[in-house]
Amino acid sequence: MDHGHKGHDSPMCSMNMLFTWDTNNLCIIFKSWRVHNTASLIGALVGVILLTAGYELVRELARRYEARSERRIEALHSEQLFLSEGDPDNEPRSFPWLGRSVVQEEKKAKLVKGLFYAVQVFYSFFIMLLFMTYNGWVMLAVAVGAFLGYMAFASSSSTKSVACH
């Protein structure tokens, strides 16, 4: 059984299933994201830190959007209640000077929140794959990135537990 490199001189990526600090033949998620030497290890770890910190940025942007959209929808509710007092139908309707109805704004907010959610799920699974290299250096970089991202971007306490999804 030939497990050779099929004429290629580059070594195969190591697939560790146990914790290790070894960086020989370490590929991070993709074959092209390979650690060749100390400089490439440092570059890869900085990349992991930035990716993980970016996840915290996405979470914060989602929290801010959600708070802003809730305020906007509440303001539209208040405006419509004020304008429709005495109206026997008392249904939300679009007023030309309001631009959008409450229902339209709620649909838009749900769509955008759904997109933020999808990005967060994809991002969190990507980070899980980073962690599943079982490489101690990569694991530490994930933790450092989460810490730095939280310190840089989180303006409120974490409302969701840390999990892949």
N, C-alpha and C positions, 0 to 999 in steps of 0.2 A: 504494500500500500504506500503510494508516494504522497508524502505531505510536504513536498518541496515547494519552492517558490516559483515554479513554472518559468524558469529562466530569468527571474528578477533577483537582483542582489539584495533588495531591502528585506529585512527580517519581518516575520509575521507579527501582528499585534498580539500581545499577551492578554489572555482573558482570565483574570484571577477571580476565583470564587471564595477566596479567603483574604483577610486583611493583609496588606503588605505596604512596605515603604519603598519597595523596589520600583525603579523607573525604567528599567531595561525593557525595550519594546513596548512601552506604554503608549497606547493610542487612546485619546479621549473622544469618545463617541464615534468619530469618523476615522477612517484609515489615514486621511490626509492630516488629521490633527495629532501628529506623532511627536513624541519627545525623543530628540536625538542626542541632546547634550544638556548641560546645565543651563545655558542661555534659553534653549527652547522650553525647558522645564519652568523656568522663571516666567517666561512669556505666557505659557499655558496657564500657570497659576494666576497670573494677573488677569488673563482673560476670564477664568472661572470666577474670580472675585468680582470683576465688572459685570459679568452675566448675572451673578447672584444678587448683587446690589441693584441691578436693573429690575429684577423681580420686585424688590421692595418699592421701587419707583412706580411700577405699574400698579401695585396694590394701592399706593397712596393716590395716584391719579384716579383710580376707580372710586376710592372713598370720597375724594373731593367732588367728582362728577355726581355721585349719588347724593351727597349733601346739597349740592347746587341745584340739581334737578328736583329734589324734594321741596326746596324753598320756592323754586319757580312754579311748581305745580300747586303748592299751597297758596301762593299769591294769586294764581289764576282762579283757584277755587274761591278765594275770598272775594275777588273782583266779580266773579259770576254770581256769587250769592248776593252781593250788594246790588248788582244790576237786575237780578231776577226776583227780588223781593216783591211780593204781590202777584207774581206770575203763577197762575194756577197749575201750569204744566210742571214748573220747577225742574226742567231738564237742562243739563249742560248744553250750551249751544255756542256756536262761534259768533263772536261779535267782530265786525270789521276792524275796529280799532284795537282789539286784543291780538289780532294776528292768528293765533291758533286756539283751538278749543282745548279744554282740559284733557279730553279723550285723546286727541292727536298728540298732545305733549306727553301724556302717560305712555302711549305706544312708542314714541320716539325714545323716551327714557328707558323703557324696557329693552328695546333693541340695542341701544348703546351699552346698557349694563350687561346684556347678554354677550355682546362682543368682548367687553372687558373680562367677563367671566371665562369665556373661551380662551382668551389670550393667557389668563392666569393659569388655567388648567394645563394648557400646552407648556407654558413656561415651567410650572411646577414639576411636570413629568420629565422635562428636559433636565432640570436640576437633579431629579431623582436618578436619572441615567448617569449624570456626572458622579454622583455619590456611589453608584453601583460599579464604578471602576474598582472599588475596594482598595483604592490607593490612599494611604494616610495623608499624603500631601494634597491631593485633590479634595479630600474630605475637609481638611483644615481650611483650604481656600474657600470652600462653600460656606463654612461657618464664619470665616472672616468677612466674606462678601455679604452675608446676611446681617452681620453686626454693623458693618459700615453702611450698608443700604438703609437699615433701620435708623441709624443715627443721622444719616443725611436726609432722608426723605419722610420718615414717619412723623407726622405732626400730632397724631393721636395714638392712643394705645391700640394694640392689636385686637381687632374684634373677631377675627377668625383664628382658629387653631392652626398650628403649623402642620401641614400634611401634604401629601402628594396631590390630593384633590379634596 
